[in-house]
Structure formats: structure tokens, C-alpha cells
């Protein structure tokens, strides 16, 4: 009954979503190439890696599910403290396992607090997420016997990764470790974003009323993605704690949540790479500008943001539209697909 | 004959306003049933109650004999109660292909599947393709829904509901706002719905109502006013008085 060419085109279009774009391959080759290309910059590259993961986590809820948050540092902080405490008290000595446990701890907090952000509009969600992060920060401050309070958690000694790779003072192994974790979790997010589950999140973001009317359990999906995003953020926080062997109250700070939103907006939401690109641009700018003007560098970040909004107007991320056009033209397979489709007709 | 849908003493109050007043409606399985009434009669409120968007103040809703009054919207869809909307409610960022794929995935219980890629199930693709073809959406299947022409969006609005494989389909003014020359596509697709699907149609356009419905219920001020065969309803002087009075062509 259905014409075979339509079947073929439908299969093709649905599976095209997950095919690797050449630029993606280049992106990751360059990222891993940094291990050898810039061995003296591994400390800042490490920061870029965990910040990218953190921003990817925010993209999952902002860019896909449409939940806007100003308190994503809550989960980052839980992950950071969990990893630092596990190492300090020698509960779990192996960093990879500790990383997983720290992520799960953040996930539990994400699950519990997700019910608070379900209800209400964007503004409510902003306030609730902000409130949760503030509360967690003060809890960490109060329980000084456990967290070290305002002094931070000192005396953390990290054991070698997998019992073999030591965290060296130049951050070589730390960077490789962060990059691999980032890549693995990115693969997971990429898979998730292109699955029926990921599509249902976009549907909920676009129109929750209709999403429910085609049988999507809206609240449950939001709880699930919020928990998953909390896991990602927790892992990012744990990476910071493990690579610096330190955790302080500042992991929960409002600045961190707000900066994160900036990072994601600079890179663009809803296509997974936004967080990573944003993290690269943000850290490089911060690094460059803070050398030029140690005190006033946020001025230039602010100026850039204003410029981006003026160029983009209705969509903040429109500033990188020309980049995306180039990306589309570079995709030789897209051309081949179009030719094949033309033959069908 | 078996009842597909039944409401018993359904009330809905918004503050002091009674939007649905003691509605006891029965729709037989496989029926083509139309619900008409003047503006503000509470037709859309009734659809919202049936589909679970609103909770009734009192009363019960039975779907194929089972009480679904307490079920959520998505659970009702799972049992086969599916609706369309008077004003398009679509997913602007998704393509028609993705939208239909999503609806079919959810129905099959693959919605939680976050690992399998959307395009890797052959049976799913066959079903989506057949819906795309039936609703004349194949040529725009890869366009973002937000940029589709209105008529195509209207078709997609119904196609999405069909992809949920309804037992009872609630159509809320399917032809609303569609230009005259695109109307026949919508009407043809409604006429071609499988016979075992029960359809409850809300419509203002009397031509559509009388060409389609085998039974008509008239709603006035939130209450069921008259119910019967199309000819009887058309002849009923009370109906003419409140509603059809000035519709000379009926």
C-alpha cells in the first residue's frame, strides 16, 4: 500500500538524525588531539572539559525539555562534595567508581527536587532552582564538621585512576581522564537526544498540552530528564573535585549557575555541542581577558553578550547561524541524499 | 449495541458558572456522532472533560464500560480516547515525520526507549508512512511543522491523533479556519476513518455535520438539549429556535 520510495525516504530521514556529521568527527579529533598538541595547557583544558560537561547537562533540561534553571550548581556541588568526601575518608579510593557514586548522589538530589520544578512557569522554575542551590550551599556551610565549612574541604588525596594513572601536577592525566568522561557521557546524551525519549522531550517543550494528548506522560518524563541532567552535573562537579583535590562552598554559588547559563547561551541551546563550544569560548575569553584586565574582564563578557543578543534579536543563538549554514554545506552526505531523493521522484 | 463512550451526570463548574450541566451522553461503538450547539454552549469544555484536560466537578466518564474519570490525559490516550484541537496544538520544532513517529512510539510503549534510534523499527516506519500518505503529508514530511502551510498543519493535527490509534476519536472542529479549496482534503480524510473507530465530532459547519453524522446531540448552556437522528434534529422546532433559526440552508 505504501510506496517503497516513501518508506525508503522515511527510514533515511529518521536515521539521518543520528549519523555523524563530518564537523562532529573533526571536533572530537581536535579535542583528543589536544592531548599532544597543547601539553602545556592541560590545566585550562581540564576546566573546559568539566565546564563543557556541566553545560551539556544544562542543555539537556533547557535546550531539550525547556526547563530553565538558575540553580544547576546545586547538583554540581553535590557531586563535587561527594567525590571529595569519598576520597578524603577513603570510602571509595578508585576515582572512576567514586565519580559514578558522586553522580548518583547528585541524581538522587535531582530526583527529589524535580518535583518542585514540575509545577509552574519559567519564573517559578528559576526561583525554585535558585532556592534549592542556595539552601544546599548554606547546608554545606552549616555542617562544617563534614564539609570544612567556609574553609573548604581540605586534605583530599586522590588515588590513581583505575589504580594506575596518577593525577600529576601538570594535569596531563587529569585532562585525559576528564576528556574521556566527557566523551562517554556525550555519546550517551547524543543517543538520548535522538531517541523517542529525546523527541518526546522536545514535544513537551514545544507543547505540553498536546504532548499529553498523544499519550506522553509529561511529568514523568520531566522528572526523568531532570534526574539524568543532575547526574551529568554531579559528574562534572566530581571531576572538578577530583582534578583539584578540593571542594569549597563556591561549587554551589549563584555565580556558577549564572555563568553556566551564559556558557550555554554563548554556544547555543538544543544541539548538544552548544555547551561544549560555549565552554571553550567562555574559558578562552576569560583566560585571555583576565590577563589583559584582571579586574574588569566580566565587562567584556557582558559586552559580548549584549552584542550577541543584538545580532540574534529574537533568538539569542542566531549569531552562529552562518556557522551552521557552512556546516550544512560541508555535509557531503546531505548532498548525496538529496540526489538519491531526486532520483526517486 | 455496545457503548463506546458514556457520561453519567457530568458537571463542571468554574466558580459560579456551570459550563457543563448534568450531561449524560451515550455514544455507540462505531458511531459517527456530532455534538453541536451555539457559541459558549460548553462543547469544548465537554471535550476537555472527556480527554482529561479538566477534571469534572461531579459525574463519571466511561470508556467502553470502564470508568476513566480519575485517569490522567496520557492514560486515557493509552486506552484509546484521543482528541484533536480546535486550534492547532503541534510541535513546531519537529517534522511531521518525527511527530508521527513519536506518537506511534508512545503508543507502542517505546517512549521510554532512550537508547534505540527513532528510525530503526521497520514496522513503525511502515505505519508512519501509511499515515503520511493518507493525510497527504508525504511531500512535507521533513519540513519543520512551524513553517508548514495552515492546511497541512490542520491535516497533521488529525494525523497525529490517528497515529495514536484511537478507539474513540474526539474531533474538535477539524475544518476550523481551513480555506474552502483545502477543505475537501480534511473532509475526505475524516470520511475515510476506519469504521471501528467511534467518532465524536464538534463542528460549527452544518454542511459537514449533516453530511457526516448519523446521530446529533445539541448542547445549550452546558446541558444536553436534544438528541436524535440528523433529520429529526433538523426538524425539531426547539433546535431551530435556539440554534438553527437563522441557518436558512438547513
Boltz contact constraints between the chains, C-beta under 6 A:
constraints:
  - contact:
      token1: [A, 2]
      token2: [B, 129]
      max_distance: 6.0
  - contact:
      token1: [A, 2]
      token2: [B, 130]
      max_distance: 6.0
  - contact:
      token1: [A, 2]
      token2: [B, 133]
      max_distance: 6.0
  - contact:
      token1: [A, 6]
      token2: [B, 129]
      max_distance: 6.0
  - contact:
      token1: [A, 6]
      token2: [B, 138]
      max_distance: 6.0
  - contact:
      token1: [A, 7]
      token2: [B, 129]
      max_distance: 6.0
  - contact:
      token1: [A, 10]
      token2: [B, 125]
      max_distance: 6.0
  - contact:
      token1: [A, 10]
      token2: [B, 129]
      max_distance: 6.0
  - contact:
      token1: [A, 11]
      token2: [B, 119]
      max_distance: 6.0
  - contact:
      token1: [A, 11]
      token2: [B, 125]
      max_distance: 6.0
  - contact:
      token1: [A, 13]
      token2: [B, 97]
      max_distance: 6.0
  - contact:
      token1: [A, 13]
      token2: [B, 142]
      max_distance: 6.0
  - contact:
      token1: [A, 14]
      token2: [B, 118]
      max_distance: 6.0
  - contact:
      token1: [A, 14]
      token2: [B, 119]
      max_distance: 6.0
  - contact:
      token1: [A, 15]
      token2: [B, 119]
      max_distance: 6.0
  - contact:
      token1: [A, 18]
      token2: [B, 117]
      max_distance: 6.0
  - contact:
      token1: [A, 192]
      token2: [B, 114]
      max_distance: 6.0
  - contact:
      token1: [A, 194]
      token2: [B, 117]
      max_distance: 6.0
  - contact:
      token1: [A, 195]
      token2: [B, 113]
      max_distance: 6.0
  - contact:
      token1: [A, 195]
      token2: [B, 114]
      max_distance: 6.0
  - contact:
      token1: [A, 196]
      token2: [B, 105]
      max_distance: 6.0
  - contact:
      token1: [A, 196]
      token2: [B, 110]
      max_distance: 6.0
  - contact:
      token1: [A, 196]
      token2: [B, 111]
      max_distance: 6.0
  - contact:
      token1: [A, 196]
      token2: [B, 113]
      max_distance: 6.0
  - contact:
      token1: [A, 196]
      token2: [B, 118]
      max_distance: 6.0
  - contact:
      token1: [A, 197]
      token2: [B, 114]
      max_distance: 6.0
  - contact:
      token1: [A, 199]
      token2: [B, 98]
      max_distance: 6.0
  - contact:
      token1: [A, 199]
      token2: [B, 102]
      max_distance: 6.0
  - contact:
      token1: [A, 200]
      token2: [B, 111]
      max_distance: 6.0
  - contact:
      token1: [A, 202]
      token2: [B, 93]
      max_distance: 6.0
  - contact:
      token1: [A, 203]
      token2: [B, 91]
      max_distance: 6.0
  - contact:
      token1: [A, 203]
      token2: [B, 102]
      max_distance: 6.0
  - contact:
      token1: [A, 206]
      token2: [B, 91]
      max_distance: 6.0
  - contact:
      token1: [A, 206]
      token2: [B, 92]
      max_distance: 6.0
  - contact:
      token1: [A, 206]
      token2: [B, 93]
      max_distance: 6.0
  - contact:
      token1: [A, 207]
      token2: [B, 89]
      max_distance: 6.0
  - contact:
      token1: [A, 207]
      token2: [B, 91]
      max_distance: 6.0
  - contact:
      token1: [A, 209]
      token2: [B, 89]
      max_distance: 6.0
  - contact:
      token1: [A, 210]
      token2: [B, 89]
      max_distance: 6.0
  - contact:
      token1: [A, 212]
      token2: [B, 73]
      max_distance: 6.0
  - contact:
      token1: [A, 212]
      token2: [B, 74]
      max_distance: 6.0
  - contact:
      token1: [A, 213]
      token2: [B, 83]
      max_distance: 6.0
  - contact:
      token1: [A, 214]
      token2: [B, 103]
      max_distance: 6.0
  - contact:
      token1: [A, 214]
      token2: [B, 160]
      max_distance: 6.0
  - contact:
      token1: [A, 214]
      token2: [B, 164]
      max_distance: 6.0
  - contact:
      token1: [A, 215]
      token2: [B, 74]
      max_distance: 6.0
  - contact:
      token1: [A, 215]
      token2: [B, 77]
      max_distance: 6.0
  - contact:
      token1: [A, 215]
      token2: [B, 78]
      max_distance: 6.0
  - contact:
      token1: [A, 215]
      token2: [B, 106]
      max_distance: 6.0
  - contact:
      token1: [A, 215]
      token2: [B, 164]
      max_distance: 6.0
  - contact:
      token1: [A, 216]
      token2: [B, 74]
      max_distance: 6.0
  - contact:
      token1: [A, 216]
      token2: [B, 106]
      max_distance: 6.0
  - contact:
      token1: [A, 217]
      token2: [B, 74]
      max_distance: 6.0
